Structure formats: C-alpha cells, structure tokens
C-alpha cells in the first residue's frame, strides 16, 4: 500500500513539474516578412451580347414565368 501512495505522489509531482516547465516557455514563432503585393493589370470586360440563343433551347416547363 505504501508503494502505491509513493508512486501516486511521484506521478503527481512529475506531472505538476512538467506542467510548470511547459507553461513558462513562450509560444511565439518569428515570422519572415511577407513579399510586397503586386497589382494585377486590369482586363477589359467582354461586351454584352444581346439577343436570345439559337432558338433551339426549350423553355423550362417548371419555371414560374
């Protein structure tokens, strides 16, 4: 019975020591500076095509119009 208590106490002390040592260290990670952002050149928009399709498209019978 005495060995069980000593073992439990040793485990408790070891665990608390590990927690104490782990909590004192910082978690800060040094980061490298980011490269400058380059602006992408503007592209002209495609012209609007007006008018319907080829006429072969069927109307959706389930639509509410």
TIVO-2410 file (N, C-alpha, C; in nm, 3 decimals):
# residues 65
REC num residu      c1      c2      c3 atome chaine
REC   1      X   0.082  -0.119   0.000     N      A
REC   1      X   0.000   0.000   0.000    CA      A
REC   1      X   0.086   0.126   0.000     C      A
REC   2      X   0.198   0.120   0.071     N      A
REC   2      X   0.285   0.237   0.081    CA      A
REC   2      X   0.351   0.268  -0.053     C      A
REC   3      X   0.384   0.164  -0.128     N      A
REC   3      X   0.447   0.183  -0.260    CA      A
REC   3      X   0.347   0.249  -0.355     C      A
REC   4      X   0.222   0.211  -0.344     N      A
REC   4      X   0.118   0.269  -0.429    CA      A
REC   4      X   0.105   0.419  -0.401     C      A
REC   5      X   0.107   0.459  -0.276     N      A
REC   5      X   0.097   0.600  -0.241    CA      A
REC   5      X   0.220   0.677  -0.288     C      A
REC   6      X   0.339   0.618  -0.269     N      A
REC   6      X   0.461   0.684  -0.313    CA      A
REC   6      X   0.463   0.700  -0.466     C      A
REC   7      X   0.418   0.597  -0.534     N      A
REC   7      X   0.414   0.603  -0.680    CA      A
REC   7      X   0.314   0.709  -0.727     C      A
REC   8      X   0.199   0.714  -0.665     N      A
REC   8      X   0.099   0.816  -0.700    CA      A
REC   8      X   0.150   0.956  -0.672     C      A
REC   9      X   0.219   0.974  -0.559     N      A
REC   9      X   0.275   1.105  -0.525    CA      A
REC   9      X   0.385   1.143  -0.624     C      A
REC  10      X   0.468   1.048  -0.663     N      A
REC  10      X   0.576   1.075  -0.759    CA      A
REC  10      X   0.518   1.114  -0.896     C      A
REC  11      X   0.412   1.046  -0.936     N      A
REC  11      X   0.347   1.078  -1.064    CA      A
REC  11      X   0.286   1.217  -1.058     C      A
REC  12      X   0.223   1.249  -0.946     N      A
REC  12      X   0.162   1.381  -0.931    CA      A
REC  12      X   0.268   1.492  -0.933     C      A
REC  13      X   0.378   1.470  -0.863     N      A
REC  13      X   0.486   1.570  -0.862    CA      A
REC  13      X   0.547   1.583  -1.002     C      A
REC  14      X   0.569   1.473  -1.069     N      A
REC  14      X   0.626   1.477  -1.204    CA      A
REC  14      X   0.534   1.547  -1.302     C      A
REC  15      X   0.406   1.520  -1.290     N      A
REC  15      X   0.309   1.585  -1.380    CA      A
REC  15      X   0.303   1.735  -1.355     C      A
REC  16      X   0.299   1.774  -1.227     N      A
REC  16      X   0.293   1.917  -1.197    CA      A
REC  16      X   0.422   1.988  -1.238     C      A
REC  17      X   0.537   1.921  -1.224     N      A
REC  17      X   0.664   1.981  -1.267    CA      A
REC  17      X   0.665   1.999  -1.419     C      A
REC  18      X   0.615   1.901  -1.491     N      A
REC  18      X   0.610   1.911  -1.637    CA      A
REC  18      X   0.517   2.023  -1.680     C      A
REC  19      X   0.405   2.038  -1.613     N      A
REC  19      X   0.312   2.146  -1.646    CA      A
REC  19      X   0.374   2.282  -1.616     C      A
REC  20      X   0.445   2.291  -1.504     N      A
REC  20      X   0.508   2.418  -1.468    CA      A
REC  20      X   0.616   2.456  -1.569     C      A
REC  21      X   0.697   2.360  -1.610     N      A
REC  21      X   0.803   2.389  -1.706    CA      A
REC  21      X   0.746   2.420  -1.844     C      A
REC  22      X   0.639   2.355  -1.881     N      A
REC  22      X   0.578   2.377  -2.012    CA      A
REC  22      X   0.508   2.511  -2.021     C      A
REC  23      X   0.453   2.559  -1.912     N      A
REC  23      X   0.378   2.684  -1.915    CA      A
REC  23      X   0.470   2.806  -1.913     C      A
REC  24      X   0.593   2.789  -1.868     N      A
REC  24      X   0.682   2.904  -1.861    CA      A
REC  24      X   0.745   2.938  -1.995     C      A
REC  25      X   0.746   2.843  -2.087     N      A
REC  25      X   0.808   2.870  -2.217    CA      A
REC  25      X   0.708   2.942  -2.307     C      A
REC  26      X   0.758   3.031  -2.391     N      A
REC  26      X   0.670   3.105  -2.481    CA      A
REC  26      X   0.639   3.026  -2.606     C      A
REC  27      X   0.534   3.067  -2.674     N      A
REC  27      X   0.495   3.000  -2.798    CA      A
REC  27      X   0.510   3.093  -2.918     C      A
REC  28      X   0.584   3.200  -2.903     N      A
REC  28      X   0.599   3.296  -3.011    CA      A
REC  28      X   0.691   3.240  -3.119     C      A
REC  29      X   0.647   3.249  -3.243     N      A
REC  29      X   0.723   3.200  -3.357    CA      A
REC  29      X   0.761   3.320  -3.443     C      A
REC  30      X   0.891   3.339  -3.470     N      A
REC  30      X   0.929   3.453  -3.555    CA      A
REC  30      X   0.886   3.428  -3.699     C      A
REC  31      X   0.828   3.530  -3.760     N      A
REC  31      X   0.778   3.517  -3.897    CA      A
REC  31      X   0.866   3.596  -3.992     C      A
REC  32      X   0.879   3.546  -4.112     N      A
REC  32      X   0.955   3.617  -4.215    CA      A
REC  32      X   0.867   3.727  -4.273     C      A
REC  33      X   0.926   3.838  -4.317     N      A
REC  33      X   0.844   3.944  -4.376    CA      A
REC  33      X   0.781   3.896  -4.508     C      A
REC  34      X   0.659   3.939  -4.530     N      A
REC  34      X   0.585   3.898  -4.649    CA      A
REC  34      X   0.631   3.981  -4.770     C      A
REC  35      X   0.632   3.920  -4.888     N      A
REC  35      X   0.669   3.997  -5.007    CA      A
REC  35      X   0.561   4.100  -5.041     C      A
REC  36      X   0.601   4.202  -5.113     N      A
REC  36      X   0.507   4.308  -5.150    CA      A
REC  36      X   0.401   4.252  -5.246     C      A
REC  37      X   0.280   4.301  -5.235     N      A
REC  37      X   0.171   4.256  -5.321    CA      A
REC  37      X   0.178   4.332  -5.453     C      A
REC  38      X   0.175   4.258  -5.562     N      A
REC  38      X   0.179   4.322  -5.693    CA      A
REC  38      X   0.037   4.334  -5.746     C      A
REC  39      X   0.008   4.450  -5.802     N      A
REC  39      X  -0.126   4.473  -5.855    CA      A
REC  39      X  -0.137   4.408  -5.992     C      A
REC  40      X  -0.247   4.338  -6.014     N      A
REC  40      X  -0.267   4.273  -6.143    CA      A
REC  40      X  -0.321   4.376  -6.242     C      A
REC  41      X  -0.280   4.367  -6.367     N      A
REC  41      X  -0.329   4.464  -6.465    CA      A
REC  41      X  -0.477   4.442  -6.493     C      A
REC  42      X  -0.546   4.551  -6.520     N      A
REC  42      X  -0.690   4.543  -6.547    CA      A
REC  42      X  -0.714   4.488  -6.687     C      A
REC  43      X  -0.815   4.403  -6.700     N      A
REC  43      X  -0.851   4.348  -6.831    CA      A
REC  43      X  -0.985   4.409  -6.871     C      A
REC  44      X  -1.002   4.436  -6.999     N      A
REC  44      X  -1.131   4.490  -7.043    CA      A
REC  44      X  -1.240   4.383  -7.029     C      A
REC  45      X  -1.359   4.427  -6.993     N      A
REC  45      X  -1.471   4.335  -6.979    CA      A
REC  45      X  -1.523   4.294  -7.116     C      A
REC  46      X  -1.574   4.173  -7.129     N      A
REC  46      X  -1.631   4.134  -7.259    CA      A
REC  46      X  -1.759   4.212  -7.286     C      A
REC  47      X  -1.785   4.236  -7.412     N      A
REC  47      X  -1.903   4.314  -7.449    CA      A
REC  47      X  -2.028   4.230  -7.426     C      A
REC  48      X  -2.135   4.299  -7.386     N      A
REC  48      X  -2.262   4.231  -7.363    CA      A
REC  48      X  -2.320   4.187  -7.496     C      A
REC  49      X  -2.355   4.061  -7.505     N      A
REC  49      X  -2.422   4.014  -7.626    CA      A
REC  49      X  -2.570   4.018  -7.600     C      A
REC  50      X  -2.639   4.085  -7.685     N      A
REC  50      X  -2.784   4.094  -7.668    CA      A
REC  50      X  -2.850   3.999  -7.766     C      A
REC  51      X  -2.965   3.953  -7.726     N      A
REC  51      X  -3.037   3.861  -7.813    CA      A
REC  51      X  -3.047   3.725  -7.746     C      A
REC  52      X  -3.128   3.644  -7.802     N      A
REC  52      X  -3.152   3.512  -7.744    CA      A
REC  52      X  -3.050   3.411  -7.789     C      A
REC  53      X  -3.083   3.289  -7.762     N      A
REC  53      X  -2.996   3.180  -7.803    CA      A
REC  53      X  -3.017   3.147  -7.948     C      A
REC  54      X  -2.992   3.025  -7.981     N      A
REC  54      X  -3.005   2.982  -8.120    CA      A
REC  54      X  -3.149   2.950  -8.155     C      A
REC  55      X  -3.239   2.953  -8.060     N      A
REC  55      X  -3.378   2.920  -8.086    CA      A
REC  55      X  -3.405   2.774  -8.064     C      A
REC  56      X  -3.302   2.695  -8.045     N      A
REC  56      X  -3.319   2.551  -8.022    CA      A
REC  56      X  -3.341   2.520  -7.875     C      A
REC  57      X  -3.318   2.618  -7.791     N      A
REC  57      X  -3.334   2.594  -7.647    CA      A
REC  57      X  -3.482   2.592  -7.613     C      A
REC  58      X  -3.521   2.493  -7.536     N      A
REC  58      X  -3.661   2.483  -7.495    CA      A
REC  58      X  -3.682   2.558  -7.366     C      A
REC  59      X  -3.800   2.607  -7.350     N      A
REC  59      X  -3.835   2.679  -7.230    CA      A
REC  59      X  -3.850   2.580  -7.114     C      A
REC  60      X  -3.810   2.621  -6.994     N      A
REC  60      X  -3.820   2.533  -6.879    CA      A
REC  60      X  -3.966   2.524  -6.837     C      A
REC  61      X  -4.027   2.406  -6.845     N      A
REC  61      X  -4.168   2.395  -6.811    CA      A
REC  61      X  -4.194   2.411  -6.661     C      A
REC  62      X  -4.095   2.394  -6.578     N      A
REC  62      X  -4.113   2.405  -6.434    CA      A
REC  62      X  -4.094   2.547  -6.383     C      A
REC  63      X  -4.054   2.639  -6.468     N      A
REC  63      X  -4.028   2.776  -6.425    CA      A
REC  63      X  -4.157   2.851  -6.400     C      A
REC  64      X  -4.154   2.949  -6.314     N      A
REC  64      X  -4.275   3.028  -6.284    CA      A
REC  64      X  -4.266   3.163  -6.354     C      A
REC  65      X  -4.300   3.164  -6.480     N      A
REC  65      X  -4.298   3.293  -6.552    CA      A
REC  65      X  -4.414   3.305  -6.645     C      A
***
